[in-house]
């Protein structure tokens, strides 16, 4: 019996790439650096804001100091505009409601910084009771390190021997590796920022094209 489903945020629960792209380009513009298309910035997402900005910066300007400076401008913009164009993917609200009706817990494990993660989830899913909503926090390694998952399991009071009853859902290779590192069953979703081929490299237990397929998986695991 499934006890908990842990979801990635960007590209899994929410379509956020346009707001992320706007904030990234705003930060770049403050220094006169070239900006990028939404499609290009989508390929930068997945390893946290610092890695995103490092990838966005031009060659010769990727030092940790420059990333930190750019991060300040990114957050200045994103904190105000993070909900301009973002939205839940079709069927996600219904999926979350189904999971909760089944008595299964839901949680979020994101590489987005904690303040933004905590703001987005209750705004878009006010009726969902999440066990935990964790983003990137100071001093905690980002995914695919399993620390964030381990923290969620501790909050949910799920012992290591019950990991078999926990699913991890994400749209990227980073997510699939996170599930491997945390010894969880992985579900790769194809509606996010990464191609199916990236997910296939990690041989997840499932790859799905719609949220309703996750409902079918959960029902099959009850039998």
C-alpha positions as CSV (number, residue, x, y, z in Angstrom):
1,X,0.0,0.0,0.0
2,X,1.4,3.4,-1.0
3,X,1.9,5.7,2.0
4,X,3.4,8.8,0.4
5,X,3.9,10.3,-3.1
6,X,6.7,12.9,-3.3
7,X,6.5,15.4,-6.2
8,X,9.0,17.6,-7.9
9,X,7.6,21.1,-8.4
10,X,8.9,22.8,-11.6
11,X,7.9,20.8,-14.7
12,X,5.9,18.3,-12.6
13,X,3.2,20.0,-10.6
14,X,3.5,23.5,-12.1
15,X,4.4,25.0,-15.4
16,X,6.8,27.7,-14.2
17,X,9.4,28.1,-17.0
18,X,8.1,31.4,-18.4
19,X,8.2,33.1,-15.0
20,X,11.7,31.6,-14.4
21,X,12.8,32.8,-17.8
22,X,11.5,36.4,-17.1
23,X,13.4,36.6,-13.8
24,X,16.6,35.1,-15.3
25,X,16.5,37.6,-18.2
26,X,15.8,40.5,-15.9
27,X,18.8,39.6,-13.8
28,X,21.0,39.3,-16.9
29,X,19.8,42.6,-18.2
30,X,21.0,44.4,-15.0
31,X,24.6,43.7,-16.1
32,X,24.0,44.1,-19.8
33,X,24.5,40.3,-20.5
34,X,22.8,38.6,-23.4
35,X,19.3,37.1,-22.6
36,X,17.9,33.7,-23.6
37,X,14.7,32.3,-25.0
38,X,12.2,30.5,-22.8
39,X,13.2,27.3,-24.6
40,X,16.9,27.7,-23.8
41,X,16.2,28.6,-20.2
42,X,14.1,25.5,-19.9
43,X,17.2,23.4,-20.5
44,X,19.0,25.3,-17.6
45,X,16.4,24.3,-15.0
46,X,16.6,21.4,-12.6
47,X,19.7,21.8,-10.4
48,X,18.6,24.8,-8.3
49,X,18.8,28.6,-8.9
50,X,22.6,28.9,-8.6
51,X,23.2,26.3,-11.3
52,X,20.5,27.9,-13.5
53,X,22.2,31.3,-13.3
54,X,25.6,29.8,-13.8
55,X,24.4,28.2,-17.0
56,X,22.7,31.5,-18.1
57,X,25.8,33.7,-17.6
58,X,28.1,34.2,-20.5
59,X,31.5,32.5,-20.6
60,X,34.0,34.3,-18.5
61,X,31.4,35.5,-16.0
62,X,30.4,32.3,-14.2
63,X,32.3,32.7,-10.9
64,X,30.4,32.0,-7.7
65,X,30.6,35.7,-6.8
66,X,28.9,36.7,-10.0
67,X,26.3,33.9,-9.6
68,X,25.4,35.3,-6.1
69,X,25.1,38.8,-7.4
70,X,22.8,37.7,-10.2
71,X,20.8,35.6,-7.8
72,X,19.9,38.8,-5.8
73,X,18.4,40.3,-8.9
74,X,16.7,37.1,-9.9
75,X,14.9,36.9,-6.5
76,X,14.1,40.6,-6.6
77,X,12.1,40.0,-9.7
78,X,10.8,36.4,-9.1
79,X,9.5,37.1,-5.6
80,X,7.1,39.6,-7.2
81,X,6.4,37.8,-10.5
82,X,6.5,34.1,-9.7
83,X,2.8,33.7,-10.3
84,X,2.4,35.8,-13.5
85,X,2.4,33.0,-16.0
86,X,2.8,29.8,-13.9
87,X,0.0,27.3,-13.6
88,X,-0.7,23.7,-12.6
89,X,-0.4,21.2,-15.4
90,X,-3.7,19.9,-16.6
91,X,-5.0,17.1,-14.4
92,X,-2.6,17.8,-11.5
93,X,-5.2,19.2,-9.1
94,X,-7.5,16.2,-9.7
95,X,-4.5,13.9,-9.2
96,X,-3.6,15.4,-5.8
97,X,-7.2,15.3,-4.7
98,X,-7.5,11.7,-5.7
99,X,-4.3,10.8,-3.8
100,X,-5.6,12.4,-0.6
101,X,-9.0,10.7,-1.0
102,X,-7.1,7.4,-1.1
103,X,-5.5,8.3,2.3
104,X,-2.1,8.7,0.8
105,X,0.2,11.5,1.8
106,X,1.7,14.0,-0.6
107,X,4.8,16.1,-0.4
108,X,7.0,18.4,-2.5
109,X,10.8,18.1,-2.9
110,X,12.1,21.0,-5.1
111,X,15.4,22.6,-6.0
112,X,13.6,25.9,-6.1
113,X,14.6,28.1,-3.2
114,X,12.4,27.5,-0.1
115,X,10.7,30.9,0.1
116,X,9.3,30.6,-3.4
117,X,8.4,26.9,-3.0
118,X,6.4,27.8,0.2
119,X,4.6,30.6,-1.6
120,X,3.6,28.7,-4.8
121,X,2.3,25.5,-3.3
122,X,-0.5,27.0,-1.1
123,X,-1.4,29.5,-3.8
124,X,-2.0,26.9,-6.4
125,X,-3.2,24.1,-4.2
126,X,-4.9,25.7,-1.2
127,X,-7.2,22.7,-0.6
128,X,-4.4,20.1,-0.5
129,X,-2.9,19.1,2.8
130,X,0.8,18.4,2.1
131,X,2.9,16.4,4.6
132,X,5.9,18.6,3.8
133,X,6.8,21.3,1.3
134,X,10.6,21.5,1.0
135,X,12.7,23.5,-1.4
136,X,16.4,24.4,-1.6
137,X,17.6,25.4,1.9
138,X,20.9,26.9,3.0
139,X,23.4,24.3,3.9
140,X,21.3,21.4,2.5
141,X,22.6,19.8,-0.8
142,X,20.3,20.1,-3.8
143,X,18.8,17.1,-5.6
144,X,19.9,14.6,-6.8
145,X,21.4,14.4,-3.3
146,X,18.7,12.5,-1.3
147,X,18.9,14.8,1.8
148,X,15.6,16.6,0.9
149,X,13.8,13.2,0.5
150,X,15.2,11.9,3.7
151,X,14.0,15.0,5.5
152,X,10.5,14.5,4.1
153,X,10.5,10.8,5.1
154,X,11.4,11.8,8.6
155,X,8.7,14.5,8.8
156,X,6.2,11.9,7.5
157,X,7.4,9.4,10.1
158,X,8.2,6.8,7.4
159,X,11.0,4.4,8.5
160,X,13.6,3.2,6.0
161,X,12.0,-0.2,5.8
162,X,8.8,1.4,4.5
163,X,10.5,3.2,1.5
164,X,9.0,0.5,-0.7
165,X,5.7,2.3,-0.1
166,X,6.9,5.7,-1.3
167,X,6.8,7.0,-4.9
168,X,8.8,9.8,-6.3
169,X,7.4,11.8,-9.3
170,X,9.5,14.1,-11.4
171,X,10.2,15.3,-15.0
172,X,13.9,15.2,-15.3
173,X,17.0,13.1,-15.0
174,X,17.9,14.9,-11.8
175,X,14.6,13.6,-10.4
176,X,15.1,10.1,-11.5
177,X,18.6,10.1,-10.0
178,X,17.2,11.5,-6.8
179,X,14.8,8.6,-6.6
180,X,17.7,6.2,-7.2
181,X,19.8,7.8,-4.5
182,X,16.9,7.8,-2.0
183,X,16.0,4.2,-2.9
184,X,12.4,5.1,-4.0
185,X,10.2,3.9,-6.8
186,X,10.4,6.6,-9.6
187,X,7.7,7.8,-11.9
188,X,8.9,10.0,-14.8
189,X,6.5,12.4,-16.3
190,X,6.8,13.6,-19.9
191,X,4.9,16.9,-19.7
192,X,7.7,18.9,-18.1
193,X,11.0,20.4,-19.4
194,X,12.8,17.3,-20.4
195,X,12.4,14.7,-23.2
196,X,11.3,11.1,-22.6
197,X,14.7,10.0,-23.7
198,X,16.3,11.7,-20.7
199,X,13.9,9.8,-18.3
200,X,14.5,6.5,-20.1
201,X,18.3,6.7,-19.4
202,X,17.5,6.1,-15.7
203,X,15.1,3.2,-16.2
204,X,12.4,4.4,-13.8
205,X,9.7,2.0,-12.8
206,X,7.1,4.1,-14.7
207,X,7.0,6.8,-17.4
208,X,3.7,8.5,-17.8
209,X,2.2,11.0,-20.2
210,X,-0.7,12.3,-18.1
211,X,-1.6,12.7,-14.4
212,X,-4.4,10.2,-14.7
213,X,-1.9,7.4,-15.4
214,X,-0.5,8.0,-11.9
215,X,-4.0,7.4,-10.5
216,X,-4.0,4.0,-12.4
217,X,-0.6,3.2,-11.0
218,X,-1.7,3.9,-7.4
219,X,-4.9,1.8,-7.9
220,X,-2.8,-1.1,-9.3
221,X,-0.5,-1.0,-6.3
222,X,-3.5,-1.4,-4.0
223,X,-4.3,-4.9,-5.4
